[in-house]
Amino acid sequence: MAGRKTSWGGRLLQDGAPGGPVLRLVVRWLRRPLLPAARLWRRNIQLRVVATTLLMSLGVVVLLGFVVIGAVRNGLLETKEKAAESQSAGGFAVAKDKVGTPVSSGSDDPASGGRGSGSSVSWRNDLVTQLASSGQGAFYVVALGSASSDSASSNRGPRASGYVDPRASVPQSLRDDVDAGTGAFKTYTSIKFTDGQEAEPGLVVGTRLKDVDGQSYQLYYLFPLAQEEKSLTLVKTTLATAGLFVVVLLGAIAWLVVRQVVTPVRMAAGVAERLSTGVLRERMKVTGEDDIARLGEAFNKMAQNLQVKINQLEELSRMQRRFVSDVSHELRTPLTTVRMAADVIHEARVDFDPVTARSAELLAGQLDRFESLLADLLEISRFDAGAAALEAEPIDLRQVVRRVIEGAEPLAERKGTRIRVSGDEQPVVAEADARRVERVLRNLVVNAVEHGEGQDVVVRLAAAGGAVAVAVRDYGVGLKPGEATRVFNRFWRADPARARTTGGTGLGLSIAVEDARLHGGWLQAWGEPGGGSQFRLTLPRTADEPLRGSPIPLEPEDSRAARERARTEATAGQTQGNRLSTVPTPRLDRSTLPVPPSAPARPRTTGPAASPAGLPGGGGARVVGHFGEPEPGARPGAERPDDTAREMLAETSEHETSEQEGSARGR
């Protein structure tokens, strides 16, 4: 136990430096109780207004209190100084006049050593007593000898009235000023007593005079400031009480005023939240005719108009979905008839001339594509109508991936692409609809092969926690920023000027994302220009179980490694062209990938451990090309000469095989 304490203490000393883990832990511990208050402060405007009003009012009251107290103190002291100067001037005049008054012989002190000395001591005592008799606590009188006289004779020592300690009550600086100058001098001091009384603040006024013996002495008047101090304390108490009452009153007024404004705003926010959830009949209660009432009326009118418009849009959307569904169903009968006739013509094409035979082949290919588009439209209409049903059962995604790869192998061989599988050592089981999951993965794998530019495509499986995931990685042209959210839109293309010539319908990824949502899962995309792309399908292990993460990160590890490598090269002084403006495409070494002659290449490599750190969303963008639109300038149905038809057939002959495979994929 002691060893543990020592180890922890050493680690604490090591981590206790600024920015260390211990400091961060302490900051987090101190912030934890403040988080609710900070959240309340951010969300409650009434609290902010009232608190701001209280603080500003308190500041004004404190400032006003300082000004008033300063003015009262200066007034009291000024009045006291004037009264003290007047009183002391009269006393100094009496002392000067008393110099000519003879001293009685009964006052002689034989022990004093002479008549002059005894008469001076008696004269000072009588003077202090006479001057202090008219004060009676309003002031005290102190007589001090000058510096030369104090040192010459101890009989001319200090004399004071009212048990005042003369030397402790009269500052030495004032005594020096009085001894060196003429006239009256004054200063503030603390009056101290010899009988145990508490010291009190006072004002002392003094001057230098001559006694009956012609010796210099100092005469001081000490005026206590206890009464002024009590008056100032009363003023402070009154101002503090009144200020506190004013601050509380202003806070209550601010709370009432802000409440009248905030309450309708809160009601409007609540009504808006309920409107956003689909409760379109919610309205605000309007009372009065003020600005808040007009705001409520305008809000209700806006809500009414929104309800009307939303109802109209919903009705229009229902009509459009019904129209698409009805047209799709109605087209199936004539399409079946045309298919039968086209099959007959296609089978008899060997007896036709080359142009007619080629037309029969193109007719069959375009009919396949038409059927694929019609099937996708019917599937989309089911999703729009909410009629799509999920037939979930426990399936092993490895088997689904094998079927998808076997179906995409002819296209991969023609493109020069090898499809690798990683993470299929252990079963990857989830409750899902096998048909829909296979359709999603088929779209992802075919897209990766189409846009992989002949490089390898990696299919990775992983399971962790309550989720399973399948990621399809290619190293093709990649994606531009900002396209990740648009790639799943219907009929969206990365390059609008590019025509669809590979048989895709433009609805494959739209259907795939709807299939993922039907499972309660995620279908997400990541990509970067020149660095390839990755699609990730995440499904819950158990149906209706919410997802909290994905076992596979959305951004591939090789992409992060390539960026780190490029950043290291840039900091090491590489040329400007070697910096990470475009992530280099990692070329896989195919020499280490043995491929069986009758099966897709699937080396059983151990992938990294699955971590549920990949959360929804991610950086990058996704671009998937859609094909099959007529080229600009083409006029469907226009008559062409035989030589023009031959040229058109020759131009499209190189795309025939990809068109047929694209229609079979349901792209």
PADREN-589264 format. One line per field, with one value per residue (C-alpha): chain; x, y, z. Coordinates in steps of 0.5 Angstrom, whole numbers. Each point is the difference from the previous one (the first is absolute). Layout:
<titis>
c	A	...
X	X	...
Y	Y	...
Z	Z	...
</titis>
This chain:
<titis>
c	A	A	A	A	A	A	A	A	A	A	A	A	A	A	A	A	A	A	A	A	A	A	A	A	A	A	A	A	A	A	A	A	A	A	A	A	A	A	A	A	A	A	A	A	A	A	A	A	A	A	A	A	A	A	A	A	A	A	A	A	A	A	A	A	A	A	A	A	A	A	A	A	A	A	A	A	A	A	A	A	A	A	A	A	A	A	A	A	A	A	A	A	A	A	A	A	A	A	A	A	A	A	A	A	A	A	A	A	A	A	A	A	A	A	A	A	A	A	A	A	A	A	A	A	A	A	A	A	A	A	A	A	A	A	A	A	A	A	A	A	A	A	A	A	A	A	A	A	A	A	A	A	A	A	A	A	A	A	A	A	A	A	A	A	A	A	A	A	A	A	A	A	A	A	A	A	A	A	A	A	A	A	A	A	A	A	A	A	A	A	A	A	A	A	A	A	A	A	A	A	A	A	A	A	A	A	A	A	A	A	A	A	A	A	A	A	A	A	A	A	A	A	A	A	A	A	A	A	A	A	A	A	A	A	A	A	A	A	A	A	A	A	A	A	A	A	A	A	A	A	A	A	A	A	A	A	A	A	A	A	A	A	A	A	A	A	A	A	A	A	A	A	A	A	A	A	A	A	A	A	A	A	A	A	A	A	A	A	A	A	A	A	A	A	A	A	A	A	A	A	A	A	A	A	A	A	A	A	A	A	A	A	A	A	A	A	A	A	A	A	A	A	A	A	A	A	A	A	A	A	A	A	A	A	A	A	A	A	A	A	A	A	A	A	A	A	A	A	A	A	A	A	A	A	A	A	A	A	A	A	A	A	A	A	A	A	A	A	A	A	A	A	A	A	A	A	A	A	A	A	A	A	A	A	A	A	A	A	A	A	A	A	A	A	A	A	A	A	A	A	A	A	A	A	A	A	A	A	A	A	A	A	A	A	A	A	A	A	A	A	A	A	A	A	A	A	A	A	A	A	A	A	A	A	A	A	A	A	A	A	A	A	A	A	A	A	A	A	A	A	A	A	A	A	A	A	A	A	A	A	A	A	A	A	A	A	A	A	A	A	A	A	A	A	A	A	A	A	A	A	A	A	A	A	A	A	A	A	A	A	A	A	A	A	A	A	A	A	A	A	A	A	A	A	A	A	A	A	A	A	A	A	A	A	A	A	A	A	A	A	A	A	A	A	A	A	A	A	A	A	A	A	A	A	A	A	A	A	A	A	A	A	A	A	A	A	A	A	A	A	A	A	A	A	A	A	A	A	A	A	A	A	A	A	A	A	A	A	A	A	A	A	A	A	A	A	A	A	A	A	A	A	A	A	A	A	A	A	A	A	A	A	A	A	A	A	A	A	A	A	A	A	A	A	A	A	A	A	A	A	A	A	A	A	A	A	A	A	A	A	A	A	A	A	A	A	A	A	A	A	A	A	A	A	A	A	A	A	A	A	A	A	A	A	A	A	A	A	A	A	A	A	A	A	A	A	A	A	A	A	A	A	A	A	A	A	A
X	0	6	3	-6	-1	8	-1	-7	4	6	-5	-4	7	1	-7	-1	4	-4	-4	1	-6	-1	-1	-5	-3	-1	-3	-5	-2	0	-4	-5	-5	0	-2	-8	1	3	-5	-6	4	0	-7	-4	0	-4	5	6	-5	-1	7	3	-5	2	7	-1	-4	5	5	-4	-2	8	2	-5	1	8	-2	-5	4	6	-4	-3	7	3	-5	0	8	-1	-5	4	7	-3	-3	6	4	-5	1	7	1	-4	4	7	-2	-2	7	3	-4	2	7	-1	-4	5	1	-3	6	-4	2	8	3	6	2	0	7	-2	-6	0	0	-6	-4	0	-2	-6	-2	0	-4	-5	0	-2	-5	-3	0	-3	-6	-4	1	-3	1	0	7	6	6	8	6	6	7	4	6	5	-4	-2	8	2	-5	-5	-5	-2	-3	-6	-7	-7	-7	-5	6	2	7	3	6	-3	-6	4	4	7	-1	-5	5	6	-4	-3	7	3	-6	-4	-8	-5	1	-5	0	-4	2	-2	-2	3	-1	4	-6	-2	-5	0	3	-4	1	1	3	5	2	6	5	6	-1	4	-1	1	7	1	1	-3	-5	-5	-7	-5	-8	-2	-7	-3	-4	-4	-6	2	1	-6	-4	4	-1	-8	1	3	-5	-6	3	2	-7	-3	4	-1	-8	1	4	-5	-6	4	1	-8	-2	5	-3	-7	2	4	-5	-6	5	3	-6	-3	6	1	-7	1	6	-4	-5	6	3	-7	-1	6	-2	-6	-5	-2	-7	4	-1	2	-4	-1	-3	1	2	7	6	0	-7	2	6	-5	-5	5	3	-7	-1	7	-2	-6	3	5	-5	-4	6	3	-7	0	7	-1	-6	4	5	-5	-3	8	1	-7	2	7	-3	-6	5	5	-6	-3	6	2	-6	3	7	-1	-3	5	5	-3	0	7	2	-2	3	7	0	-2	6	5	-5	0	5	6	-4	-7	4	4	-7	-3	6	-1	-7	1	5	-4	-6	4	2	-7	-2	5	-2	-8	2	4	-6	-5	5	1	-8	0	4	-3	-7	3	-2	7	0	6	1	6	3	7	5	7	2	6	-4	-4	7	2	-6	1	7	-1	-5	4	6	-1	0	6	4	-2	3	6	-2	1	-5	3	-4	3	-3	-4	4	-6	-8	-3	-7	-6	-7	-1	-4	5	-3	0	7	3	-3	3	7	-1	-1	6	5	-2	1	7	2	-3	4	6	4	2	3	-2	-6	0	-6	0	-4	0	-5	1	-5	-7	2	3	3	2	4	2	7	2	6	-3	-1	-3	-5	0	-2	-7	-3	-1	-7	-2	3	-7	-4	-5	3	6	7	7	1	-7	3	2	-5	-2	2	1	-7	-1	-7	3	-5	5	3	-7	-3	6	0	-8	2	5	-5	-5	5	1	7	5	2	6	5	7	5	5	3	5	0	-6	-7	-3	-7	-2	-6	-2	-5	-3	1	-7	-6	-2	6	3	7	5	6	3	5	4	2	-3	7	5	6	5	-3	2	7	1	-2	5	5	-1	0	7	3	-3	3	7	1	-3	-2	-7	-3	1	-4	-7	-4	-3	1	4	-3	3	1	-1	5	-3	5	-1	-8	-1	-6	-4	-2	-7	-1	1	6	-1	7	-2	4	-1	-3	1	-5	-7	-1	-6	3	-3	-6	-5	3	7	4	1	-5	-3	-1	-3	-1	-7	-1	-5	-2	-1	6	-2	-2	-3	-7	-4	-5	4	1	7	3	3	7	-1	-3	6	4	-4	0	8	0	-4	3	5	-5	-5	3	0	-7	-2	4	-3	-7	1	3	-6	5
Y	0	5	-2	2	7	1	-2	4	6	0	0	6	3	-1	1	6	5	5	-3	-7	-5	1	8	-2	-5	6	5	-5	-2	8	1	-6	4	6	-3	0	7	2	-4	4	6	-1	-3	5	7	3	-3	4	7	0	-2	5	5	-2	1	7	2	-2	3	7	0	-2	6	4	-2	2	7	1	-2	4	6	-1	-2	6	5	-3	1	7	2	-3	4	6	0	-3	6	5	-4	0	7	2	-4	2	7	-1	-3	6	5	-5	2	6	-2	-1	-6	-1	-1	-6	-4	0	-6	0	-7	3	4	7	4	1	-8	-1	6	-3	-7	3	5	-6	-4	5	2	-7	-1	7	-1	-8	3	3	-7	-5	-6	4	1	-1	4	-2	5	-3	3	2	-5	5	1	-7	-2	6	-2	-6	5	3	-7	-1	2	-3	0	-6	-5	1	-3	6	-3	-6	4	6	-3	2	3	5	2	1	4	4	1	2	5	5	0	-5	-7	-6	-8	-6	-4	-6	3	-5	0	-2	-3	-6	4	-3	5	4	4	7	7	3	8	3	6	2	6	3	-1	5	-2	2	-8	-3	-5	-4	1	-5	-1	-7	-1	-7	-2	-5	3	1	-7	-2	4	-2	-8	2	3	-7	-4	4	0	-8	-1	4	-2	-8	2	4	-6	-5	4	1	-7	-2	6	-3	-7	2	4	-5	-6	4	0	-7	-4	1	-1	-7	-1	1	-5	-5	1	0	-7	-3	2	-3	-6	0	3	5	2	3	8	5	3	8	5	7	5	1	-2	-7	-1	2	-4	-6	2	0	-7	-3	3	-3	-7	0	1	-5	-5	2	-1	-6	-3	2	-3	-6	-1	1	-5	-5	1	0	-6	-3	2	-3	-7	0	2	-5	-6	2	0	-7	-3	3	-1	-7	0	4	-5	-6	3	2	-7	-2	5	-1	-8	1	5	-5	1	7	5	3	6	-3	-5	5	4	-6	-1	7	-1	-5	3	6	-4	-3	7	2	-6	2	7	-2	-5	6	5	-5	-1	7	1	-5	3	7	-3	-4	-6	-3	-6	-3	-8	0	-7	-2	0	0	6	-4	-4	6	3	-6	0	7	-1	-6	4	6	-4	0	8	0	-5	5	6	-3	0	-5	0	-2	-2	2	-2	-6	-5	0	0	7	-2	5	0	3	0	-4	2	8	-1	-4	6	5	-3	-2	8	1	-5	2	7	-1	-5	6	5	-3	1	-7	0	-5	0	-2	-2	0	-4	2	-1	3	1	0	2	-3	4	-1	5	0	4	2	4	3	8	1	5	8	3	2	-6	-5	2	1	-7	-4	5	-3	1	4	0	3	3	2	0	-7	-4	-7	-5	-6	-2	3	3	5	-3	-6	4	4	-7	-3	6	-2	-7	2	5	-6	-4	5	1	5	0	5	3	3	2	4	3	-5	-4	-5	-1	-4	-2	-3	-4	0	-5	-2	-7	0	3	6	1	7	1	4	-1	-4	-5	3	7	4	3	-6	-1	0	7	3	-4	4	6	0	-3	6	5	-3	1	7	2	-4	5	-3	3	4	-5	-6	4	-3	4	-7	-6	-5	-6	-7	-5	-7	-5	-5	-5	-2	-1	-7	-1	-7	-1	-1	5	7	2	0	0	-2	5	2	7	5	-1	3	6	4	7	1	4	3	5	1	4	0	0	-6	0	-5	1	-2	-2	-1	7	2	4	8	1	-7	0	-7	-2	4	-4	-1	-3	-7	3	4	-6	-4	6	0	-7	0	5	-4	-7	1	1	-5	-5	5	2	-7	-1	6	-1	-7	4	4	6
Z	0	2	-7	-4	4	-2	-7	-1	4	-5	-6	3	0	-7	-3	5	-5	-4	-5	3	1	7	-1	-5	4	6	-5	-3	8	1	-6	1	5	-4	-6	2	2	-7	-4	4	-1	-8	0	4	-3	6	5	-4	0	7	2	-4	3	7	-2	-3	5	6	-4	0	7	2	-4	2	8	-1	-3	5	6	-2	-1	7	3	-3	2	7	1	-4	6	5	-2	0	7	2	-3	3	7	0	-2	6	4	-3	1	8	1	-3	4	6	0	3	6	6	4	7	5	3	-6	1	1	4	-3	-7	2	-2	-1	-7	-1	5	-3	-7	2	4	-6	-5	5	1	-8	-2	6	-2	-8	1	5	-6	-4	5	-5	-6	-1	4	2	0	1	-2	1	-6	-1	3	6	1	0	5	5	2	4	-7	-2	-4	3	-2	2	0	1	-7	-2	-2	-4	-3	-2	-4	-6	0	-7	3	6	-5	-4	6	2	-6	-3	3	-1	2	-3	-1	-1	1	6	4	7	6	7	6	4	-4	-5	-7	-5	-5	-6	1	-3	3	-1	3	1	3	6	5	8	5	1	-8	-1	-6	0	-4	1	-3	-1	-1	-3	0	-6	3	-1	-8	0	3	-5	-6	2	0	-7	-2	3	-3	-7	1	2	-5	-6	2	0	-7	-3	2	-2	-7	-1	2	-5	-6	2	-1	-6	-4	2	-4	-6	1	2	-7	-3	3	-2	-7	1	2	-5	-5	3	-1	-7	-2	3	-5	5	-5	4	5	1	5	5	-2	6	-1	-6	2	-4	3	-2	-7	0	2	-5	-6	3	0	-7	-2	3	-4	-7	2	1	-6	-4	3	-1	-7	-1	3	-4	-6	2	1	-7	-3	4	-2	-7	0	3	-5	-6	2	1	-7	-4	2	-4	-7	2	1	-7	-3	4	-4	-7	2	2	-7	-4	4	-1	-7	-1	-4	-6	0	-4	5	1	2	4	4	1	3	5	2	1	5	4	1	2	5	3	-1	4	6	0	1	5	4	-1	3	6	1	0	5	5	-2	2	6	-2	0	5	3	0	5	2	3	-6	-1	-4	-2	-5	-2	-2	-4	-4	-2	-1	-5	-3	-1	-3	-7	0	5	-5	-6	4	2	8	5	6	7	6	7	7	-2	4	5	-1	-1	2	1	-1	-7	-6	-5	-6	2	3	-7	-4	4	0	-8	-1	4	-3	-7	1	3	-6	-5	3	3	-6	-1	8	5	4	7	4	7	5	8	6	7	5	-3	-7	-6	-6	-7	-3	-8	-1	-7	-2	-6	-2	7	2	0	7	1	-4	6	1	-7	-3	3	-4	-5	-7	2	-3	1	-7	-3	-6	0	-3	2	-4	4	2	6	2	5	6	3	5	2	1	4	5	1	1	5	4	-1	4	5	-2	-4	-7	0	-5	0	-5	-2	-7	-3	7	-2	4	5	2	6	2	7	3	7	2	3	-4	3	4	0	-3	4	-4	-6	1	-6	-1	-5	-3	-2	4	-6	-2	7	0	-7	2	6	-5	-4	6	2	-7	0	7	-2	-6	-6	-6	-1	-4	5	5	2	-5	-3	4	-4	-2	3	-5	3	-1	-4	0	7	-2	-3	-3	-2	-7	2	5	2	4	7	4	7	4	7	0	6	6	-1	4	1	-1	-7	2	-5	-5	-2	-4	-8	-5	-5	-7	-4	-8	-3	-7	-5	-2	-8	-2	-2	-7	-1	-2	2	-6	-5	-7	-2	-6	0	0	6	4	-2	3	6	1	0	5	5	-1	5	5	-1	5	6	-2	1	6	3	-1	4	6	1	0
</titis>
